[in-house]
Amino acid sequence: MRFPRRIILSLFVFSISLFFISLSGRGDAAEKSGESLFQQHCSACHPNGDNILNRNKTLHKKDREANNIHTAEDIVNKMRNPGPAPTHPQDWAGMKMFDQTKISDEDALKIADYILKTF
């Protein structure tokens, strides 16, 4: 029995689609490390643990401690509540808020642990 070309082509396209879907699932698991999450969400403003906006608020231990940030929970709290918004429209806003819809609690703790171990 001979299959029409249309059916063979449809099965081929379907197989390729499943292949790419399976590859995308593998990437999600690899991206969930603290380092990769930090690179994705934090490294633009905190390259190598520094701070491009405020040199006194780096992620390095001495600056964290000077700003009363000692634990992973302190870091997550700072991510969730970075501080008051500026009162003047031309003031720089500083760190943006990363609420639970942007970064889950689990991922926020992975980032915080990475920061504590690395900087």
N, C-alpha and C positions, 0 to 999 in steps of 0.2 A: 504494500500500500504506500502510495506516495503522498507526502504532506504538501499542501500548497505553500508557496513562498511566504505568504502573509503570516501564516501560523508560525513558521520557523523564525521569521524575523521578530514576531511578537515575543516568542519564547526567549530569543537571544537578548532583546532589550530588557525583558523582565529579569533575566539572570544577571545582566550587567548592573541593573538597578539594585538588586539584592546585594551584590558584591560591594557596591559603594556604600550602601547603608551599613553593612557590617563593618567596613573600615571606619566610618564615622563614629561608631560606638566604641571602638578601641581608643580613639583619640580622647574621648571624654574621660576615661579612666586615667589616662596618662596626665591629663591636664589638672588633675585634682591634687597635685602635690602643693605644699606650702610655697615652694619656690616658684612654680609656674603660676600660681594664683597671685603671688606678689608681683611677678613680672607683668601679668595681665592688668592688675588693678592699681598698683602702687608705684612701680618703678619710674614712671614718667616724671613724677614729682620727687621721688626718693631714690635717685640712681645711686647704687652702692651704699644705701643707707643714709645718704645726705638729704638735704632739703633745699630745693631750688628757690623756695619762697621765703624761708626763714632759717637762717644759719644756726639759730639757737634751738631749733626744734628738729634736730636730726634723729635718726633711729638708733644712733650709737648709744651704748650703755650710759655713758656719763651725761649725755643730754636727756635721755629718757628719765634717768633718776633725778636730774635737776628739775624736770617738769613733772615729778611725782608719778611716773609711769614705771611700775616695777614688775607687773605680772602680765600674763597673756590676757587675762580679763580686763586689766587696765587698758591694754592696747585695743581690744575689741570695743570697750566703752568709748575710747577716743574716736574709733572709726564710726561708731553709731552716733556720737555726740561731739563733733569736732570743736564746737565753741559757738559763741553768738555770731549772728550774721552782722556784717558791717552796717553802721547806721547811715553812712553817706554812700550814695550810688557810685562814686568814683573810688572808694576804698577797695582794696583787693580782698576778695572773699576768703582766701586761705583754703584750707582743706575742705573738700566737699564731703557730704555725709554719705556713708555707705550703709544704708538700712538693710533689713533682712530681705527685701525684694531684690536688692542688687548683689548682696553677698550673704549666703546662708550663714547661720551660726557656726555650723561645722567648718565651712570654708574660712570664715573669719578667724576661728581658732587655729586653723592650719597656718594662715598668714602670720598670726601673732607668734606662734611657736617658731616659725621660720625666722622672724625678726629677732626674737630672743636668742636663738642659737647662732645667728649669722653676724649680727651687728653688736 
